[in-house]
Amino acid sequence: MKIAMWSGPRNLSTAMLYAFGNRPEFAAWDEPFYGPYLKATGIAHPMRKEVLSTHETDENLVADRIRGEIPDGKKHFYMKHMGFHMCDGFPLDWAKDCVNVHLIRHPARVIASYTAKRKNPTLQDIGFQQQTEIFEQFPGPVIDSFDIRENPEHMLKKLCGTIGLDWDPGMLSWPAGPKPFDGVWAPHWYKSVHDSKGFAGKEGAIPALTGESAALLEQALPFYEQLEAKKL
């Protein structure tokens, strides 16, 4: 089984990568199209130079690797994908042979978390519109990070059952620290999950946003609500 887990940034996506990556029968790949996205857009992201020099930047070669054999002789393959990484013209045909899962989080929470790491995000940066478009092409289970943090075992069992995967309680915890499948960008973005040994506890109230952040929330909310209506 090849799982394409689609999300935007600051969306529990790394914790989900660690949950599946902690299963012995899984290979894991962290944001395969990040290098091609940075090269194609020229956008200034933290650690851009390191990403471009360390990771594959040819979108067609990335797609070929996804279509190919699962790495390391593993039975299953988990890929953490950002919807906004899929620029116009990037190959997407490989997704038809994957189990596509869509991970969502309330945009107010995403925006509050994202702006702590990178200022002045746009709708493009947080990926809600692109994820909705990918869902229309490659529908699949929708799972909300709020529900996962509320009850990780219940929601992960539910997801595994939905996609036909046996449950493994090893998904609920992992060793603290970096992982061998982390992208080179991990030191900037992953500190909290590196400090963790499992899913964070229940989320608090939805943050109140003001100014440009509030305007961005207004743009993103309709896309989130489209997917939220379909969640497990």
FIDOPA-812496 format. One record per residue (C-alpha): residue in three letters; residue number from 1; x, y, z. Coordinates in pm, 1 decimal. Example, Ala and Ser with C-alpha at 12.3 -4.5 7.8 and 13.67 -1.06 7.14 Angstrom:
2
TORVO type seq        u        v        w
TORVO  ALA   1   1230.0   -450.0    780.0
TORVO  SER   2   1367.0   -106.0    714.0
END
This chain:
232
TORVO type seq        u        v        w
TORVO  MET   1      0.0      0.0      0.0
TORVO  LYS   2    117.2    351.5    -87.3
TORVO  ILE   3    -42.3    623.4    123.1
TORVO  ALA   4    -40.3    984.7      3.0
TORVO  MET   5   -129.3   1196.6    306.6
TORVO  TRP   6   -228.1   1543.3    184.6
TORVO  SER   7   -231.2   1844.3    413.0
TORVO  GLY   8   -108.6   2197.1    455.3
TORVO  PRO   9    163.4   2317.5    692.1
TORVO  ARG  10    132.1   2327.0   1073.6
TORVO  ASN  11   -131.6   2059.2   1051.0
TORVO  LEU  12    -13.6   1766.0   1267.9
TORVO  SER  13    136.5   1629.5    946.4
TORVO  THR  14    480.0   1557.8   1095.0
TORVO  ALA  15    331.0   1374.3   1393.5
TORVO  MET  16    131.5   1161.6   1147.7
TORVO  LEU  17    451.2   1095.6    951.5
TORVO  TYR  18    615.9    978.5   1273.0
TORVO  ALA  19    316.3    761.5   1364.9
TORVO  PHE  20    325.7    571.3   1036.3
TORVO  GLY  21    705.1    583.0   1015.7
TORVO  ASN  22    720.3    407.3   1353.3
TORVO  ARG  23    556.0    100.3   1201.7
TORVO  PRO  24    826.4   -150.4   1099.9
TORVO  GLU  25    660.3   -241.2    770.5
TORVO  PHE  26    647.6    120.8    647.6
TORVO  ALA  27    891.7    330.9    450.7
TORVO  ALA  28    831.9    703.6    498.5
TORVO  TRP  29    904.2   1007.3    280.6
TORVO  ASP  30    887.0   1365.2    405.8
TORVO  GLU  31    743.1   1615.8    153.3
TORVO  PRO  32    879.8   1467.9   -170.9
TORVO  PHE  33    790.1   1771.4   -383.4
TORVO  TYR  34    931.0   2041.7   -154.8
TORVO  GLY  35   1252.6   2071.9   -357.4
TORVO  PRO  36   1074.4   2097.4   -693.2
TORVO  TYR  37    828.8   2348.5   -543.8
TORVO  LEU  38   1105.7   2577.4   -419.8
TORVO  LYS  39   1291.7   2552.0   -750.0
TORVO  ALA  40    980.6   2620.5   -960.7
TORVO  THR  41    848.2   2912.4   -757.1
TORVO  GLY  42   1168.3   3080.0   -639.7
TORVO  ILE  43    988.5   3147.7   -313.2
TORVO  ALA  44   1196.7   3244.5    -10.0
TORVO  HIS  45   1145.9   2977.2    255.9
TORVO  PRO  46   1356.8   2906.8    564.3
TORVO  MET  47   1652.4   2683.5    473.8
TORVO  ARG  48   1577.4   2716.8    101.9
TORVO  LYS  49   1943.1   2675.7      3.5
TORVO  GLU  50   1980.8   2359.2    209.3
TORVO  VAL  51   1662.9   2206.7     66.2
TORVO  LEU  52   1768.7   2273.9   -292.2
TORVO  SER  53   2117.0   2133.7   -238.2
TORVO  THR  54   2006.7   1822.0    -47.2
TORVO  HIS  55   1675.5   1708.3   -196.2
TORVO  GLU  56   1569.2   1611.0   -546.1
TORVO  THR  57   1443.5   1917.5   -735.4
TORVO  ASP  58   1316.0   1750.6  -1054.6
TORVO  GLU  59    943.4   1686.3  -1013.7
TORVO  ASN  60    947.0   1413.1  -1278.0
TORVO  LEU  61   1218.6   1218.2  -1098.7
TORVO  VAL  62   1024.9   1250.1   -773.4
TORVO  ALA  63    713.7   1114.1   -945.7
TORVO  ASP  64    915.8    826.4  -1094.0
TORVO  ARG  65   1037.6    728.9   -748.2
TORVO  ILE  66    682.0    727.8   -615.8
TORVO  ARG  67    568.4    507.1   -904.0
TORVO  GLY  68    858.0    268.7   -848.2
TORVO  GLU  69    927.6      4.1   -588.3
TORVO  ILE  70    864.4     83.0   -223.7
TORVO  PRO  71   1201.8    172.9    -65.7
TORVO  ASP  72   1404.8    -49.3    166.1
TORVO  GLY  73   1206.6   -362.9     84.8
TORVO  LYS  74    915.0   -244.9    298.7
TORVO  LYS  75    556.4   -358.7    247.5
TORVO  HIS  76    396.6    -12.8    267.7
TORVO  PHE  77    495.0    344.6    183.1
TORVO  TYR  78    376.3    658.4    365.3
TORVO  MET  79    428.2    995.0    197.3
TORVO  LYS  80    364.7   1330.5    362.6
TORVO  HIS  81    254.2   1569.3     86.0
TORVO  MET  82    174.9   1939.7     95.8
TORVO  GLY  83   -100.3   2019.2   -153.5
TORVO  PHE  84     48.7   2359.0   -234.6
TORVO  HIS  85    373.2   2194.1   -347.0
TORVO  MET  86    198.3   2065.1   -659.7
TORVO  CYS  87    265.9   2349.0   -901.3
TORVO  ASP  88     94.9   2370.2  -1239.8
TORVO  GLY  89    244.2   2109.0  -1469.8
TORVO  PHE  90    380.0   1885.7  -1193.0
TORVO  PRO  91    288.2   1518.9  -1251.2
TORVO  LEU  92     -1.8   1392.0  -1042.2
TORVO  ASP  93    -90.3   1071.0  -1224.2
TORVO  TRP  94    102.2    869.2   -961.9
TORVO  ALA  95   -167.7    953.9   -705.4
TORVO  LYS  96   -421.3    728.8   -877.4
TORVO  ASP  97   -226.5    429.2   -749.4
TORVO  CYS  98   -214.8    559.8   -390.4
TORVO  VAL  99   -455.1    558.4   -101.3
TORVO  ASN 100   -517.0    932.3    -77.4
TORVO  VAL 101   -594.0   1064.0    272.1
TORVO  HIS 102   -664.3   1428.8    352.6
TORVO  LEU 103   -551.2   1574.1    685.7
TORVO  ILE 104   -712.7   1904.6    783.5
TORVO  ARG 105   -690.6   2156.4   1066.6
TORVO  HIS 106   -893.3   2467.3   1140.5
TORVO  PRO 107   -724.4   2752.5    951.5
TORVO  ALA 108   -715.7   2982.1   1256.2
TORVO  ARG 109   -493.4   2726.2   1429.1
TORVO  VAL 110   -280.5   2683.7   1116.7
TORVO  ILE 111   -232.1   3057.9   1068.7
TORVO  ALA 112   -144.4   3118.1   1434.9
TORVO  SER 113    114.3   2839.0   1426.3
TORVO  TYR 114    255.4   2928.9   1083.8
TORVO  THR 115    311.6   3296.3   1162.2
TORVO  ALA 116    529.0   3196.3   1458.3
TORVO  LYS 117    771.7   3041.8   1207.0
TORVO  ARG 118    728.7   3256.8    893.9
TORVO  LYS 119    564.5   3596.2    872.7
TORVO  ASN 120    287.3   3720.9    644.3
TORVO  PRO 121    161.9   3395.2    489.6
TORVO  THR 122    -73.6   3402.7    193.8
TORVO  LEU 123   -357.7   3167.7    101.3
TORVO  GLN 124   -109.7   2994.1   -129.6
TORVO  ASP 125    128.9   2933.3    162.0
TORVO  ILE 126   -123.3   2756.6    385.6
TORVO  GLY 127   -259.5   2532.4    111.8
TORVO  PHE 128   -633.2   2509.7    181.4
TORVO  GLN 129   -745.7   2585.6   -173.3
TORVO  GLN 130   -492.6   2347.8   -329.2
TORVO  GLN 131   -587.6   2067.8    -92.5
TORVO  THR 132   -953.5   2107.2   -183.4
TORVO  GLU 133   -863.4   2088.2   -552.4
TORVO  ILE 134   -657.3   1773.2   -497.3
TORVO  PHE 135   -943.0   1617.0   -301.6
TORVO  GLU 136  -1170.6   1673.2   -601.0
TORVO  GLN 137   -926.6   1479.8   -822.0
TORVO  PHE 138   -825.4   1215.4   -568.6
TORVO  PRO 139  -1092.1   1182.2   -299.3
TORVO  GLY 140  -1034.1    974.3      8.0
TORVO  PRO 141  -1080.7    973.8    383.9
TORVO  VAL 142  -1066.8   1313.3    554.2
TORVO  ILE 143   -932.4   1329.3    908.2
TORVO  ASP 144   -919.8   1638.2   1130.2
TORVO  SER 145   -614.0   1700.4   1347.2
TORVO  PHE 146   -840.0   1826.9   1626.2
TORVO  ASP 147  -1009.2   1486.5   1645.5
TORVO  ILE 148   -676.2   1303.3   1639.1
TORVO  ARG 149   -542.8   1504.6   1930.9
TORVO  GLU 150   -873.7   1458.4   2115.2
TORVO  ASN 151   -842.2   1078.9   2096.7
TORVO  PRO 152   -541.6    953.6   1894.9
TORVO  GLU 153   -607.0    581.9   1936.0
TORVO  HIS 154   -972.4    604.8   1835.4
TORVO  MET 155   -909.2    818.0   1527.7
TORVO  LEU 156   -603.2    628.4   1405.1
TORVO  LYS 157   -783.3    296.9   1445.6
TORVO  LYS 158  -1074.0    445.2   1251.9
TORVO  LEU 159   -843.7    565.2    974.1
TORVO  CYS 160   -660.4    232.5    952.9
TORVO  GLY 161   -990.7     44.9    933.7
TORVO  THR 162  -1117.6    277.3    661.3
TORVO  ILE 163   -814.4    221.9    438.7
TORVO  GLY 164   -783.8   -151.8    508.9
TORVO  LEU 165   -471.2   -141.4    723.0
TORVO  ASP 166   -420.4   -348.6   1036.5
TORVO  TRP 167   -398.0   -148.4   1358.8
TORVO  ASP 168    -57.8   -111.8   1523.1
TORVO  PRO 169    -44.3     51.3   1870.0
TORVO  GLY 170    312.8    155.9   1788.8
TORVO  MET 171    157.5    445.4   1597.5
TORVO  LEU 172     75.4    618.6   1925.8
TORVO  SER 173    433.7    685.5   2036.8
TORVO  TRP 174    783.7    722.4   1897.8
TORVO  PRO 175   1132.7    802.9   2028.0
TORVO  ALA 176   1204.5   1171.7   2085.6
TORVO  GLY 177   1443.2   1346.9   1850.9
TORVO  PRO 178   1503.7   1366.0   1473.4
TORVO  LYS 179   1408.9   1078.2   1245.7
TORVO  PRO 180   1612.3    935.4    956.9
TORVO  PHE 181   1335.6   1027.8    711.2
TORVO  ASP 182   1310.5   1394.0    821.7
TORVO  GLY 183   1363.1   1653.2    551.3
TORVO  VAL 184   1667.8   1876.0    589.3
TORVO  TRP 185   1427.6   2156.7    693.1
TORVO  ALA 186   1341.7   1976.4   1018.1
TORVO  PRO 187   1560.1   2194.0   1247.6
TORVO  HIS 188   1349.8   2499.9   1158.7
TORVO  TRP 189   1000.6   2350.4   1156.4
TORVO  TYR 190    999.4   2037.1   1375.3
TORVO  LYS 191   1129.6   2138.8   1718.8
TORVO  SER 192    807.4   2065.2   1906.1
TORVO  VAL 193    756.5   1725.8   1746.0
TORVO  HIS 194   1123.4   1638.4   1803.9
TORVO  ASP 195   1062.3   1710.8   2171.0
TORVO  SER 196    758.7   1483.1   2171.7
TORVO  LYS 197    716.1   1110.1   2217.9
TORVO  GLY 198    361.5   1100.0   2087.1
TORVO  PHE 199     65.6   1313.8   1991.7
TORVO  ALA 200     14.1   1638.0   2179.6
TORVO  GLY 201   -288.0   1662.8   2407.1
TORVO  LYS 202   -624.6   1815.2   2330.6
TORVO  GLU 203   -624.3   2151.3   2155.5
TORVO  GLY 204   -752.7   2459.5   2331.7
TORVO  ALA 205   -992.6   2721.6   2203.5
TORVO  ILE 206   -966.8   2842.1   1845.5
TORVO  PRO 207   -728.7   3140.7   1850.6
TORVO  ALA 208   -867.0   3487.2   1785.7
TORVO  LEU 209   -690.4   3647.7   1490.5
TORVO  THR 210   -669.6   4012.8   1395.5
TORVO  GLY 211   -556.5   4221.2   1101.0
TORVO  GLU 212   -405.0   4037.8    802.9
TORVO  SER 213   -430.8   3704.4    982.6
TORVO  ALA 214   -805.1   3751.2   1026.1
TORVO  ALA 215   -842.4   3839.3    657.5
TORVO  LEU 216   -648.5   3525.8    562.2
TORVO  LEU 217   -874.2   3317.2    786.5
TORVO  GLU 218  -1178.2   3451.2    603.6
TORVO  GLN 219  -1026.4   3339.4    272.2
TORVO  ALA 220   -929.9   2993.1    395.1
TORVO  LEU 221  -1234.3   2899.5    601.1
TORVO  PRO 222  -1469.9   2805.0    313.5
TORVO  PHE 223  -1214.5   2555.1    177.2
TORVO  TYR 224  -1165.0   2399.9    520.3
TORVO  GLU 225  -1540.1   2372.1    570.3
TORVO  GLN 226  -1580.7   2184.7    239.7
TORVO  LEU 227  -1345.8   1913.4    361.4
TORVO  GLU 228  -1459.6   1922.5    724.4
TORVO  ALA 229  -1807.9   1822.1    611.2
TORVO  LYS 230  -1659.3   1495.6    480.0
TORVO  LYS 231  -1435.7   1403.8    775.3
TORVO  LEU 232  -1438.1   1063.9    944.5
END
